[in-house]
Amino acid sequence: MVAPDNYPEKGLGKYLPLLFLLAACVIIIVLPLRKEIWYDETVSILCSKGISHDSPNLFSNSAAINSNDIKLQNTAGNVFAATVVDNGNSFLYNIGLHWFTLLFGNSIAVYMLFSKFWAIASLVAFMALCRLFLRNNLFLTLAIILFATDAGFIAMSHEIRAYSMGIFFVTMAAIYFYKFLFVNEKPMHLFLLALFSVAALLTHYLSVYIILVFFIVLVVRKNKAILFPQNLLAVALPVCLLVIYFYISWSGVKTMNIQSNSIQDKFANIHFSIGNAVFSSMKIFALNFKVYFPVFLDNRILFFVSFAFVLALYFAGIKSARDKEQKTNLHLLFLCGAFGSLFLLALSIKSQHYVSLSFRYNSFCLPLTSLFIAYVVYLIFSNAKVNMVIKGGLLATIVVPVGAYLVLHTLHEDATVWYNHVAVSNEIVKENVTAVDLPRWRDAFLIQAVLPGSYKIDYFCQPSAADFTLHKSSGDVKIPVIRQDK
């Protein structure tokens, strides 16, 4: 089930995928030009330190604590407990970030580096996935370019959240899904598919929309094979891990339901429109499939045109496919992206708000939608009936807006300061501050989370204060608190 080599890599062309992969890694390492954390990132940082929303209660009767009091919370057991208190989601990411920062320190650069590591790993895994569909032809390079320059992927590669890690596990699951489906029905392929699928779910629950596609396709196409005892056992072992996790963290799932109801109440005064949700979903659907027109003009007609353009590409790919195998490849890739958009739209309609339509939640389908577009372009270029001018125009229509938006987005990064705790921690280290007054214990937890591990400091809670007061030998310094919680 691979594409013939109509456009084989020749000469220097053989090295293009690797060169672009390395260039993408450089982009991931260098960006962002400026980093500001927001609320969800503070949750990930604190959970990785074993600190939950309930942790301030531990010190409710204390007027002063020190850095050692907070460090005592930084255990693997507390990371699990904090994850459950938050809502049970992203445990693998939180525990991974916990161990990573124990090894490499607490700076924001290190927190970002953990996400960047998984983003780079995702690129490597993506290249392996692409070779299953495109072998060694030139459109493998196009696939890498489309994935590596995706605005959502770039954003998630440095966000201190679980998305880049989840993208990696989804991509690895896709590799072994393909291998079991088309290459060899080895139990090991099925075991690795199940293992990476479970890892994706334990990294972020919403990766489920991709895992569901894998499961449904396997049930439909391999229903007899998966019932063999060795294959059932291969699936059962990873699934048991998932069942055990949900059993011991069920209170977190209940918390997630409470949070969902809270979000619904928050948006109760904002009129929810199914029409708005549908058009927003169309926009994100188009962006997922690398049709970037809507980012330059926020217009419903353009959303619909872009959505229709993706469908037109799909049908053009089917028309250009030479055999059933190429069509099957195309159907599978399209299904993963389309089902994701449909799933999140249904979730939005059920919840009566637009939160589930966030581009972050769509990030798990990006490897498959990027590969889909590269595969469609490959099939159209392989169609001798299509004029070369049309082929070049199609390629430019996709690549130019993607590249233009990447440049504009990089040059005009959001400089909003949501939290100034990182800046305050830098000032503490620079001025060798040994004590600080602050309004909330959560402020102390966040400052401590980005201080060097060996740094010792006393914290004093002053609930009525609006500033951080840094006690220095040369006198006190007040810094206004910037904290934009949800």
Buried (B, 14 or more C-beta within 10 A) or exposed (E): BBBEEBBEBEEEBEEBBEEBBEBBBEBBBEBBEEBBBBEBBBBBBBBBBBBBBEBBEBBEEEEEBBBEBBBEBBEEEBBBBBBBBBBBBBBBBBBBBBEBBBEEBBBBEBBBBBBBBBBBBBBEBBBEBBBBBBBBBBBBBBBBBBBBBBBBBBBBBBBBBBBBBBBBBBBBBBBBBBBBBBEEBBBEBBBBBBBBBBBBBBBBBBBBBBBBBBBEBBEEEBEEBBEBEEBEEBBEEBBEBBEEBBEEBEEBBEBBEEEBEEBBEEBEEEEBEEEBBBBBBBBBBBBBBBBBBBBEEEBBEBBBBBBEBBEEBBEBBBEBBEEEBBBBBBBBBBBBBBBBBEBBBBBBBEBBBBBBBBBBBBBBBBBBBBBBBBBBBBBBBBBEEBEEEEBEEBBEBBBEBBEEBBEEBBEEBEEEEBBBBBBBBBBBEEBEBBBBBBBBBBBBBBBBBBBEEEBEBBBBBBEEBEBBBBBBEEEEBEBEBBBEEE
